[in-house]
Amino acid sequence: MLESLSVRNVVLIDKLDLEFADGLTILSGETGAGKSILLDSLGLVLGQRADVSLIRSGTDKLSVTAVFTKPSKDSPLTALAAENDLEIDDSLVIKRTLGTDGKSKIFINDQPVSLKLLKEFGAHLVEIHGQFDNQGLLNPATHLSILDGYGRYTAQTAKVADAYKQYMAAKQARISAEKNLAKSREDEENLRHWVDELQKLKPVVGEENELTQRRNEIMNSEKLIESLNVAYGSLTQGADILSAVRHAQSAIDRANTLVNGKYQDIVDVLEQTLVNADEAIRQIEDVSSSLNYNQNEADNIEQRLFALRAAARKHGTDIDGLPQKLQEMQQQLSSIELGEDGLLTLKKEEDALRLQYIEKARGLSACRRKAALELDKKIMRELPPLKMEKARFVTQITELPENSWNALGIDDVCFTVATNPNSPQGPLNKIASGGELARFMLALKVNLINSASDITMIFDEVDAGVGGATAQAVGSRLKTLAQNVQVLIVTHSPQVASCGDHHFKVEKKTKNNITTTYVNELSSAERKEEIARMLAGEVITDEARAAAKVLINS
């Protein structure tokens, strides 16, 4: 629900702060007073296009702030906020600014957001309907989801969506297998040659690194031998390190006997030094004896690396990827050998899932037809009070061609009307006139409200073109609608205005050649006077005031 709206520097509005309540709220005023400016301001925080022409003359920036009640835990808004790491504490606050340089800033609960995200939030917060509105209920693309929301058969729709997903997955698997098989057959001769080539080559993961390392050893063999000889000689010749360590060990042993073993740690270290030195000498001897370098081995390594790299280039991979490439080509050959048998298995699975989808989709269609009959009856009961007793409303459900089947089922749903007994049924948004559209829409909304989300609904002069008892019926339906959701209506109809729970008057005043739009909530007496003005025009008579009182009391 919209709790408040603060507007700064939008066209004729200088500074405006409005508080809203639930129920039916009326917005009235003379033509050109600025009611549309108020809706444009609200539209800015719902994601509508921002134009610098909206900035009030003489100022450099406009701003609009709207406060909405905190959405419930199961509301789409709560999920949307969680997805985008937005925190909603006590309320949902949206602020949008626009400067004369065209730069716009958008905040939701003081956190900057994109225009795209703002539009997503706006779609769940407010519905704005005009006399010639071509969205929402009047857009045939929405009729299927509207009917499903009314019918409340969510279990069936979920089963159909799941069945369609499985069917599409099986179909795609079959199509992919057919394409792969066709391509594999074209390449079969090459595949067999390549597989044979790689099987003979026997590539191994990590082989390139091993060969490169071995080649480096061969290239540096003289330096390696020289270094090992120096190390061996240092340990075994000249100063005779081992004898020196043993001599030191004997000396410490003698000293140790004099101090009751106090220097045993030194003895142990010297002992370990002897062990390590012996081990180092042994390992150097082993390594030196194992050195076996020859030019033939170097040549073989070069040839092996050349062959591996050539194969890697041919197959568009690196040397470590060759074993995987061999496995893939072997699998392709296996697919060719399986041939039609494998495809037949996939086709059978696809056909079975297709039949399963059709079965569930037809069950969903039956639910939709039942819900459509119920909805049509309710709408028809609403039409006579709206002075459309000769009109007919029919929800048409037709089966889509198979190439249009989808996760929502196999149905196309369209709300159709006939405004006269002998006229044919046609789409709602093409057959009805502006005033008729408004009344059909109200009849729909009153019956669909239980399946709608808890959002604010705004009607912009949808009562245009009707008057008298018809306008009174329109007001009555709006009143009924407002028992479930917050409803705001911009109206010139006194009959509709008399049904309101709250009434705001929009007017403009000029002072020092500066025109400003003001919006004030009316008291009971002011409301009666405004409805009298709407009845009488510029000169309000006592008769108009009496008529206004009658309308309000009725």
C-alpha positions as CSV (number, residue, x, y, z in Angstrom):
1,M,0.0,0.0,0.0
2,L,1.2,3.5,-0.8
3,E,1.6,5.3,2.5
4,S,3.0,8.7,1.4
5,L,4.3,10.6,-1.6
6,S,6.7,13.6,-1.4
7,V,7.3,15.6,-4.6
8,R,9.8,18.4,-5.2
9,N,10.1,20.6,-8.3
10,V,8.0,18.6,-10.8
11,V,6.5,20.9,-13.5
12,L,4.0,23.0,-11.5
13,I,4.6,21.3,-8.2
14,D,7.0,23.1,-5.9
15,K,6.7,21.2,-2.7
16,L,4.1,18.5,-1.9
17,D,3.8,15.9,0.9
18,L,0.8,13.6,0.9
19,E,-0.3,10.9,3.3
20,F,-2.5,8.1,2.0
21,A,-4.7,5.5,3.7
22,D,-6.4,2.3,2.6
23,G,-9.8,2.3,1.0
24,L,-11.0,4.4,-2.0
25,T,-9.2,7.7,-2.4
26,I,-10.6,10.4,-4.8
27,L,-8.4,12.9,-6.7
28,S,-10.5,15.7,-8.3
29,G,-10.0,19.1,-9.6
30,E,-10.5,21.4,-12.6
31,T,-9.1,20.2,-16.0
32,G,-5.4,21.3,-16.2
33,A,-5.0,21.7,-12.4
34,G,-2.2,19.2,-12.4
35,K,-3.7,15.8,-11.6
36,S,-1.7,14.2,-14.4
37,I,1.5,15.8,-13.0
38,L,0.8,14.0,-9.7
39,L,0.6,10.7,-11.6
40,D,3.7,11.5,-13.6
41,S,5.5,12.1,-10.3
42,L,4.4,8.7,-8.9
43,G,5.4,7.2,-12.2
44,L,9.0,8.3,-11.7
45,V,9.4,6.1,-8.6
46,L,7.8,3.2,-10.5
47,G,10.4,3.2,-13.2
48,Q,8.7,5.3,-15.9
49,R,10.9,7.4,-18.2
50,A,12.4,10.5,-16.7
51,D,12.5,13.6,-18.9
52,V,14.3,16.9,-17.9
53,S,11.1,18.7,-19.1
54,L,9.5,17.6,-15.9
55,I,11.9,19.7,-13.8
56,R,10.2,22.8,-12.5
57,S,11.3,26.0,-14.2
58,G,14.0,27.9,-12.3
59,T,15.2,24.8,-10.4
60,D,18.1,22.4,-11.2
61,K,16.7,19.1,-9.8
62,L,13.5,17.3,-9.1
63,S,13.0,14.5,-6.6
64,V,10.2,12.2,-5.7
65,T,10.0,9.9,-2.7
66,A,7.3,7.2,-2.2
67,V,6.8,5.1,1.0
68,F,5.1,1.8,0.8
69,T,4.1,-0.6,3.5
70,K,6.5,-3.5,4.2
71,P,5.7,-6.4,1.9
72,S,4.6,-9.7,3.4
73,K,7.1,-12.6,3.6
74,D,5.5,-14.5,0.7
75,S,5.3,-11.4,-1.5
76,P,7.3,-11.3,-4.8
77,L,8.8,-8.1,-3.6
78,T,10.4,-9.8,-0.6
79,A,12.0,-12.4,-2.9
80,L,13.0,-9.6,-5.3
81,A,14.7,-7.6,-2.5
82,A,16.5,-10.7,-1.2
83,E,17.8,-11.5,-4.7
84,N,19.3,-8.0,-4.9
85,D,20.6,-7.8,-1.3
86,L,18.2,-5.0,-0.4
87,E,17.1,-4.7,3.2
88,I,13.5,-3.9,4.0
89,D,12.9,-3.1,7.7
90,D,9.6,-1.2,8.5
91,S,8.7,0.1,5.1
92,L,9.8,0.3,1.5
93,V,11.1,3.7,0.6
94,I,11.8,4.6,-3.1
95,K,13.5,7.9,-4.0
96,R,14.4,9.2,-7.5
97,T,16.1,12.4,-8.4
98,L,16.7,14.0,-11.9
99,G,19.0,16.9,-12.7
100,T,18.9,19.3,-15.6
101,D,22.0,17.5,-16.9
102,G,19.8,14.4,-17.4
103,K,21.5,12.3,-14.7
104,S,19.1,10.3,-12.6
105,K,19.7,8.6,-9.2
106,I,17.5,5.9,-7.8
107,F,17.5,4.6,-4.2
108,I,15.5,1.9,-2.5
109,N,15.8,2.1,1.3
110,D,18.9,4.4,0.7
111,Q,20.6,1.8,-1.5
112,P,21.3,2.8,-5.1
113,V,19.6,0.6,-7.7
114,S,19.3,0.4,-11.5
115,L,16.3,1.6,-13.5
116,K,15.6,-2.0,-14.6
117,L,15.3,-3.1,-11.0
118,L,13.1,-0.1,-10.1
119,K,10.7,-1.2,-12.9
120,E,10.6,-4.7,-11.5
121,F,9.7,-3.3,-8.1
122,G,7.1,-0.9,-9.6
123,A,5.3,-3.7,-11.4
124,H,4.5,-5.3,-8.0
125,L,3.7,-2.0,-6.2
126,V,1.2,-0.1,-8.3
127,E,-1.1,-0.7,-11.3
128,I,-2.1,2.4,-13.2
129,H,-5.2,2.1,-15.5
130,G,-6.3,4.8,-17.9
131,Q,-9.4,5.0,-20.0
132,F,-7.5,3.8,-23.0
133,D,-5.1,1.6,-21.1
134,N,-3.7,-1.1,-23.3
135,Q,-1.8,-3.0,-20.7
136,G,-2.7,-5.5,-17.9
137,L,-6.2,-6.8,-18.3
138,L,-6.6,-5.3,-21.8
139,N,-3.5,-7.0,-23.1
140,P,-4.4,-10.5,-24.5
141,A,-0.8,-11.7,-23.6
142,T,-1.8,-11.5,-19.9
143,H,-5.1,-13.3,-20.1
144,L,-3.7,-16.8,-19.6
145,S,-1.9,-15.9,-16.4
146,I,-4.9,-13.9,-15.2
147,L,-7.2,-16.9,-15.6
148,D,-4.7,-19.2,-13.9
149,G,-4.5,-16.8,-11.0
150,Y,-8.3,-16.7,-10.7
151,G,-8.5,-20.5,-10.9
152,R,-5.8,-21.2,-8.3
153,Y,-4.8,-24.6,-9.7
154,T,-1.1,-24.0,-9.1
155,A,-0.4,-27.7,-8.6
156,Q,-1.6,-28.5,-12.1
157,T,0.4,-25.6,-13.7
158,A,3.6,-26.8,-11.8
159,K,3.1,-30.4,-13.1
160,V,2.7,-29.2,-16.6
161,A,5.8,-27.0,-16.4
162,D,7.8,-29.9,-15.1
163,A,6.5,-32.3,-17.7
164,Y,7.3,-29.8,-20.5
165,K,10.9,-29.4,-19.1
166,Q,11.4,-33.1,-19.2
167,Y,9.9,-33.4,-22.7
168,M,12.1,-30.6,-24.1
169,A,15.2,-32.1,-22.5
170,A,14.5,-35.5,-24.2
171,K,13.7,-33.8,-27.5
172,Q,16.9,-31.8,-27.4
173,A,18.9,-34.9,-26.5
174,R,17.4,-36.7,-29.6
175,I,18.1,-33.7,-31.8
176,S,21.7,-33.4,-30.6
177,A,22.2,-37.2,-31.1
178,E,20.9,-36.9,-34.7
179,K,23.2,-34.0,-35.5
180,N,26.2,-35.7,-33.9
181,L,25.5,-38.9,-35.7
182,A,25.1,-37.2,-39.1
183,K,28.3,-35.2,-38.6
184,S,30.1,-38.3,-37.3
185,R,29.1,-40.3,-40.4
186,E,30.5,-37.6,-42.6
187,D,33.8,-37.7,-40.7
188,E,33.9,-41.4,-40.1
189,E,36.9,-42.1,-42.3
190,N,38.8,-39.3,-40.8
191,L,37.8,-40.4,-37.3
192,R,39.2,-43.9,-37.8
193,H,42.4,-42.5,-39.2
194,W,42.9,-40.1,-36.4
195,V,42.0,-42.7,-33.7
196,D,44.5,-45.1,-35.2
197,E,47.1,-42.3,-35.4
198,L,46.7,-41.4,-31.7
199,Q,46.5,-45.0,-30.5
200,K,49.9,-45.6,-32.1
201,L,51.2,-42.3,-30.6
202,K,49.9,-43.3,-27.2
203,P,50.0,-39.8,-25.6
204,V,50.2,-39.6,-21.8
205,V,49.2,-36.7,-19.6
206,G,52.3,-35.0,-18.2
207,E,54.5,-36.5,-20.8
208,E,55.6,-33.2,-22.4
209,N,57.0,-32.0,-19.1
210,E,58.9,-35.2,-18.5
211,L,60.4,-35.2,-22.0
212,T,61.3,-31.5,-21.7
213,Q,63.0,-32.1,-18.4
214,R,64.9,-35.1,-19.7
215,R,66.0,-33.1,-22.8
216,N,67.3,-30.4,-20.5
217,E,69.3,-32.9,-18.6
218,I,71.0,-34.3,-21.7
219,M,71.8,-30.8,-23.0
220,N,73.4,-30.0,-19.6
221,S,75.0,-33.4,-19.1
222,E,78.6,-32.2,-19.0
223,K,77.8,-29.6,-16.3
224,L,75.9,-32.1,-14.3
225,I,78.8,-34.6,-14.3
226,E,81.3,-31.9,-13.4
227,S,79.1,-30.7,-10.5
228,L,78.6,-34.2,-9.1
229,N,82.4,-34.9,-9.3
230,V,83.2,-31.8,-7.5
231,A,80.7,-32.6,-4.7
232,Y,82.1,-36.2,-4.4
233,G,85.7,-35.1,-4.3
234,S,84.8,-32.5,-1.6
235,L,83.4,-35.2,0.6
236,T,86.0,-37.9,0.1
237,Q,89.3,-36.2,-0.8
238,G,91.6,-33.6,0.7
239,A,90.7,-32.7,4.2
240,D,88.9,-36.0,4.8
241,I,85.8,-34.6,6.4
242,L,84.6,-37.9,7.8
243,S,87.9,-38.5,9.6
244,A,87.7,-35.1,11.1
245,V,84.2,-35.6,12.4
246,R,85.2,-39.0,13.9
247,H,88.2,-37.4,15.6
248,A,86.0,-34.6,17.0
249,Q,83.5,-37.2,18.2
250,S,86.3,-39.1,20.1
251,A,87.4,-35.9,21.8
252,I,83.9,-35.0,23.0
253,D,83.4,-38.6,24.2
254,R,86.5,-38.2,26.5
255,A,85.3,-34.8,27.8
256,N,81.8,-36.3,28.4
257,T,83.2,-38.9,30.8
258,L,84.5,-36.0,32.9
259,V,81.1,-34.2,33.2
260,N,78.9,-37.2,33.6
261,G,77.5,-37.2,30.0
262,K,76.7,-33.5,29.9
263,Y,77.9,-33.2,26.3
264,Q,75.9,-36.1,24.9
265,D,73.9,-33.8,22.6
266,I,77.1,-32.8,20.8
267,V,78.0,-36.5,20.4
268,D,74.6,-37.2,18.9
269,V,74.9,-34.3,16.4
270,L,78.3,-35.5,15.3
271,E,77.0,-39.1,14.9
272,Q,74.1,-37.8,12.7
273,T,76.6,-35.7,10.7
274,L,78.5,-39.0,10.0
275,V,75.3,-40.7,8.9
276,N,74.3,-37.8,6.7
277,A,77.7,-37.5,5.1
278,D,77.8,-41.3,4.3
279,E,74.3,-41.0,2.9
280,A,75.2,-38.0,0.7
281,I,78.3,-39.8,-0.6
282,R,76.2,-42.9,-1.4
283,Q,73.6,-40.9,-3.2
284,I,76.2,-39.0,-5.3
285,E,77.7,-42.4,-6.3
286,D,74.3,-43.8,-7.3
287,V,73.4,-40.7,-9.3
288,S,76.8,-40.6,-11.0
289,S,76.6,-44.3,-11.9
290,S,73.1,-43.9,-13.3
291,L,74.0,-41.0,-15.6
292,N,73.7,-42.3,-19.2
293,Y,73.5,-39.7,-21.8
294,N,73.8,-40.2,-25.5
295,Q,72.9,-38.3,-28.7
296,N,70.4,-41.0,-29.8
297,E,68.2,-40.5,-26.8
298,A,68.3,-36.7,-27.4
299,D,67.2,-37.3,-31.0
300,N,64.4,-39.6,-29.9
301,I,63.1,-37.1,-27.4
302,E,63.1,-34.3,-30.1
303,Q,61.2,-36.6,-32.5
304,R,58.7,-37.6,-29.8
305,L,58.0,-33.9,-28.9
306,F,57.7,-33.0,-32.5
307,A,55.1,-35.7,-33.1
308,L,53.1,-34.9,-30.0
309,R,53.0,-31.2,-30.8
310,A,52.0,-31.8,-34.4
311,A,49.1,-34.0,-33.2
312,A,48.0,-31.4,-30.7
313,R,47.9,-28.7,-33.3
314,K,45.9,-30.9,-35.7
315,H,43.3,-31.5,-33.0
316,G,43.2,-28.0,-31.6
317,T,44.4,-28.9,-28.1
318,D,47.6,-29.1,-26.1
319,I,49.6,-32.3,-25.6
320,D,48.0,-33.1,-22.3
321,G,44.6,-32.9,-24.0
322,L,45.4,-35.6,-26.6
323,P,44.3,-38.5,-24.4
324,Q,40.9,-36.8,-23.9
325,K,40.6,-36.1,-27.6
326,L,41.3,-39.8,-28.3
327,Q,38.6,-40.8,-25.9
328,E,36.1,-38.4,-27.5
329,M,36.8,-39.6,-31.0
330,Q,36.4,-43.2,-29.8
331,Q,33.0,-42.3,-28.3
332,Q,32.0,-40.8,-31.7
333,L,32.9,-44.0,-33.4
334,S,30.9,-45.9,-30.8
335,S,27.9,-43.6,-31.5
336,I,28.2,-44.4,-35.2
337,E,28.4,-48.1,-34.5
338,L,25.3,-47.8,-32.2
339,G,23.6,-46.0,-35.1
340,E,19.9,-46.1,-35.2
341,D,19.6,-48.3,-32.1
342,G,20.7,-45.4,-29.9
343,L,18.5,-42.9,-31.7
344,L,15.5,-45.2,-31.4
345,T,15.9,-45.4,-27.7
346,L,16.1,-41.6,-27.4
347,K,13.0,-41.2,-29.7
348,K,11.0,-43.7,-27.6
349,E,11.9,-41.7,-24.4
350,E,10.9,-38.4,-26.1
351,D,7.6,-39.8,-27.4
352,A,6.7,-41.1,-23.9
353,L,7.5,-37.8,-22.3
354,R,5.5,-36.0,-25.0
355,L,2.4,-38.0,-24.2
356,Q,3.0,-37.4,-20.5
357,Y,3.1,-33.6,-21.2
358,I,0.0,-33.7,-23.4
359,E,-1.9,-35.7,-20.7
360,K,-1.1,-33.2,-18.0
361,A,-1.6,-30.2,-20.3
362,R,-5.1,-31.4,-21.2
363,G,-5.9,-31.9,-17.5
364,L,-4.8,-28.2,-17.0
365,S,-7.0,-27.2,-20.0
366,A,-10.0,-28.8,-18.3
367,C,-9.3,-26.8,-15.1
368,R,-9.0,-23.6,-17.2
369,R,-12.3,-24.2,-19.0
370,K,-14.1,-24.8,-15.7
371,A,-12.6,-21.6,-14.2
372,A,-13.4,-19.7,-17.4
373,L,-17.1,-20.6,-17.2
374,E,-17.2,-19.5,-13.5
375,L,-15.5,-16.2,-14.3
376,D,-17.7,-15.5,-17.3
377,K,-20.9,-16.0,-15.1
378,K,-19.5,-13.6,-12.5
379,I,-18.6,-11.0,-15.1
380,M,-22.0,-11.2,-16.7
381,R,-23.7,-10.6,-13.3
382,E,-21.7,-7.4,-13.0
383,L,-22.6,-5.9,-16.4
384,P,-26.3,-5.0,-15.9
385,P,-25.6,-2.6,-13.0
386,L,-23.0,-1.0,-15.2
387,K,-25.7,-0.4,-17.9
388,M,-24.2,-3.1,-20.2
389,E,-27.0,-5.6,-19.8
390,K,-26.9,-6.4,-23.6
391,A,-23.1,-7.1,-23.6
392,R,-21.6,-10.5,-23.5
393,F,-18.3,-11.5,-21.9
394,V,-16.7,-14.8,-23.0
395,T,-13.3,-16.3,-22.1
396,Q,-12.2,-18.1,-25.2
397,I,-9.8,-21.0,-24.8
398,T,-8.2,-22.5,-28.0
399,E,-5.5,-25.0,-28.5
400,L,-2.2,-23.7,-29.7
401,P,-0.4,-25.4,-32.6
402,E,2.2,-27.9,-31.4
403,N,5.1,-25.6,-32.3
404,S,3.7,-23.1,-29.8
405,W,3.3,-25.4,-26.9
406,N,5.2,-24.2,-23.8
407,A,5.7,-24.6,-20.1
408,L,2.3,-23.0,-19.5
409,G,0.5,-25.7,-21.5
410,I,-1.2,-25.9,-24.9
411,D,-3.9,-23.2,-24.4
412,D,-4.4,-19.7,-25.8
413,V,-6.7,-17.6,-23.6
414,C,-8.4,-14.4,-24.7
415,F,-11.1,-12.3,-23.1
416,T,-13.7,-11.4,-25.7
417,V,-16.8,-9.2,-25.6
418,A,-19.8,-8.3,-27.7
419,T,-21.4,-5.0,-26.8
420,N,-24.6,-5.7,-28.8
421,P,-26.9,-8.7,-29.1
422,N,-26.2,-9.2,-32.9
423,S,-22.5,-8.3,-32.9
424,P,-19.8,-10.9,-33.0
425,Q,-17.4,-11.6,-30.1
426,G,-14.0,-9.9,-30.4
427,P,-10.9,-9.2,-28.3
428,L,-11.7,-7.0,-25.3
429,N,-9.3,-4.2,-26.3
430,K,-10.6,-4.0,-29.9
431,I,-14.3,-4.2,-29.6
432,A,-15.2,-2.0,-26.6
433,S,-15.2,1.8,-26.7
434,G,-13.3,3.8,-24.1
435,G,-16.1,4.0,-21.6
436,E,-17.1,0.3,-22.1
437,L,-13.5,-0.7,-21.6
438,A,-13.4,1.0,-18.3
439,R,-16.6,-0.8,-17.1
440,F,-15.5,-4.2,-18.4
441,M,-12.2,-3.7,-16.6
442,L,-13.9,-2.9,-13.4
443,A,-16.1,-5.9,-13.6
444,L,-13.0,-8.0,-14.2
445,K,-11.0,-6.4,-11.4
446,V,-13.8,-6.8,-8.8
447,N,-13.9,-10.6,-9.5
448,L,-10.2,-11.1,-9.9
449,I,-9.1,-9.2,-6.8
450,N,-8.8,-12.3,-4.6
451,S,-6.2,-13.6,-7.0
452,A,-4.3,-10.3,-7.4
453,S,-1.3,-9.3,-5.4
454,D,-1.8,-6.7,-2.7
455,I,-0.8,-3.6,-4.6
456,T,-2.2,-0.1,-5.1
457,M,-4.5,0.4,-8.0
458,I,-4.8,3.8,-9.6
459,F,-7.5,4.6,-12.1
460,D,-7.0,7.7,-14.3
461,E,-10.5,8.9,-15.5
462,V,-11.7,5.4,-16.4
463,D,-15.2,6.8,-15.7
464,A,-14.9,9.2,-18.6
465,G,-17.9,9.0,-21.0
466,V,-20.4,7.7,-18.4
467,G,-22.7,9.5,-16.1
468,G,-25.8,9.2,-13.9
469,A,-26.7,5.8,-12.7
470,T,-23.8,4.2,-14.7
471,A,-21.3,6.5,-13.0
472,Q,-22.9,5.6,-9.7
473,A,-22.5,1.9,-10.5
474,V,-18.8,2.5,-11.5
475,G,-18.3,4.2,-8.1
476,S,-19.9,1.3,-6.3
477,R,-17.6,-1.2,-8.0
478,L,-14.6,0.9,-7.2
479,K,-15.8,1.0,-3.6
480,T,-16.1,-2.8,-3.6
481,L,-12.6,-3.1,-5.1
482,A,-11.2,-0.8,-2.4
483,Q,-12.4,-3.2,0.3
484,N,-9.5,-5.5,-0.7
485,V,-6.8,-3.2,-2.0
486,Q,-6.0,0.4,-1.9
487,V,-7.6,2.3,-4.8
488,L,-6.9,5.8,-6.0
489,I,-9.0,7.3,-8.8
490,V,-8.6,10.6,-10.7
491,T,-12.2,11.6,-11.6
492,H,-14.5,14.3,-12.8
493,S,-17.6,12.3,-11.9
494,P,-19.5,13.5,-8.8
495,Q,-21.2,10.1,-8.6
496,V,-17.8,8.4,-8.4
497,A,-16.3,11.0,-6.0
498,S,-19.2,10.5,-3.6
499,C,-18.2,6.9,-3.1
500,G,-14.7,7.8,-1.7
501,D,-13.3,7.2,1.7
502,H,-10.8,10.0,1.3
503,H,-10.8,13.0,-1.0
504,F,-8.0,15.1,-2.3
505,K,-8.5,18.2,-4.4
506,V,-5.9,19.3,-7.0
507,E,-5.8,22.9,-7.9
508,K,-3.4,25.5,-9.2
509,K,-2.8,29.0,-8.2
510,T,-0.8,31.9,-9.8
511,K,1.1,34.4,-7.7
512,N,3.6,36.9,-9.0
513,N,3.3,35.2,-12.4
514,I,4.3,31.9,-11.0
515,T,1.8,29.0,-11.2
516,T,1.9,26.3,-8.6
517,T,-0.1,23.1,-8.2
518,Y,-1.4,22.3,-4.7
519,V,-3.1,19.1,-3.4
520,N,-5.1,19.2,-0.2
521,E,-7.1,16.5,1.6
522,L,-10.7,17.7,2.1
523,S,-12.7,17.7,5.3
524,S,-16.3,16.5,5.2
525,A,-17.6,20.0,4.6
526,E,-15.0,20.7,1.9
527,R,-15.7,17.4,0.3
528,K,-19.4,18.2,0.0
529,E,-18.5,21.6,-1.5
530,E,-16.2,19.9,-4.1
531,I,-18.8,17.4,-5.2
532,A,-21.3,20.2,-5.5
533,R,-18.8,22.0,-7.8
534,M,-18.4,18.9,-9.8
535,L,-22.2,18.8,-10.2
536,A,-22.9,22.5,-10.9
537,G,-19.7,23.8,-12.5
538,E,-18.2,27.2,-11.8
539,V,-21.2,28.6,-9.8
540,I,-22.1,26.4,-6.9
541,T,-25.8,26.6,-6.1
542,D,-27.7,25.4,-3.0
543,E,-29.4,22.8,-5.2
544,A,-26.0,21.4,-6.1
545,R,-25.0,21.3,-2.5
546,A,-28.2,19.5,-1.6
547,A,-27.6,17.0,-4.5
548,A,-24.0,16.5,-3.3
549,K,-25.3,15.7,0.2
550,V,-27.7,13.2,-1.2
551,L,-25.0,11.5,-3.3
552,I,-22.7,11.3,-0.3
553,N,-25.4,9.9,2.0
554,S,-26.5,7.4,-0.6
